[in-house]
Amino acid sequence: MTSATESNVEPDNYVASDGLVLPTWAAGPLYRFVLDLMSIHELLELSCAGISQTRAAPQLTKLLHKLSHASKVKDEKTQHLARVEKLAALAEKEVQNDFPLLHAMSVVLLWSLLESFIRSYAAIWLEHTPRVFLSDQFQKLKVSIGEYESLEKEQRAMFLVEALERDLKIPLRFGIGRLEALVEPFGLNGEVSNDLSRNLYELQKVRNLIAHRRGVVDHTFVKSCPWMNAVAGERLKVGSVEYSRYYRDVIDYIGLIIGRVRVKFGAASPALPDTLEPTKTIIIPSVQS
């Protein structure tokens, strides 16, 4: 059996570490989304490590200038060293401030990816579970038949998801309510802890603040997230502690979705087969021999 992470071949089924078999259409997107999250996390770590090491560049540059037999004139070496020292000073500032820009951009990406994934995953379930059209949410949905028929087959499911969003006024919802409303028609909604619910609400609010106000706190944000003790007019600091918590929250929510999917396909409970490393052992893909 060949691991899907070692091959470009999409398996017919995905097999969890407890032996539960899940169809590719349901498991594949979840597996790839988790890998995407891990890649973003690792790239952030790599960027922080690289910037941190830049602080030592001036000393290395001075040593290389002493050892170099190149015909660089003294002025060229001086200019080169000045550039390196400037970058090292910027690196030191980033390290001391806990990489605020990198963490802020990563937070924006976390929520955007999560929201985009839930929307696309709802469309995938709509394609593969046509009985959902009998549900109340879709029975009362009003759409343009002409516009629907003019779309390519792969576009129709997302068209209906977007119509559902409008009908349920999902753009006006925040945090977990926004996400759960999209998966409810497929029976993939469920209980969410108060802490996780509040943290995802906070994540979306912080994402919006960074994306739309460059991170500068306003009174609306203060009222929305009073527990953060943010001060209007000041720039919200997002460092490694905040980013790590949001990353964990996104992983935890996807873990809930995966557990609910597992139940749909026969698992006795939504508990994941391995809670030690949920980001890696949620679903283990393999090509069936």
C-alpha angles and dihedrals in degrees: 000000000000123000113241089223087064096047139047089223113112108226121235088232138009117230120207119217090257091056099258111147117219127185116252094240091060101035104033097067091048092050093048092046091054090049090050091052091050091049092053090048092050092047090053090051090048092050093049091048092049093050090047092054091050088074089074093052098095093057091047091047092052090050092049091049089054093048096041120102092191118130095244111144119235093255092055092051090048092052092047092050091048091055091048092049090050091053091046090053090051090049091051090051091051092049093048091049093045096247097290097180096047092048093045092052090047091052091052089051093048095059094038092053093046094050093044091048095051090051093049092043090054088053090051091053090048090056094050102036106049091169087079087078086076092062121105092247093060099032091065095039115123117210138157107261091200093054091045093051092048092060127092114255094254091053098053098076093053089046089058092045089054090049089050090051091054093045093050092040089234094161087066092056126085138213120339094000090062092052100040093051090062096050097040096086088061095048092249096121124095148133118339123186118248091241094052091044092052093044094053090047088052091047092055092046092049090047091053092047092053095043098044105026102027088247095300108143119235131188092262090059092046090055093043095052107024092158090067091064090218118172120227112245095025125103113252112239116224112186138160094289094054094041093049091052093050091047090052090048093054091048090048092051093048086049088058091051091049091050091052091048089051090055090051089059099046110284114145092225138008091246112124117242093240121026094180096076106013092165091062107029103042091102127000110203121212137166110246112237 
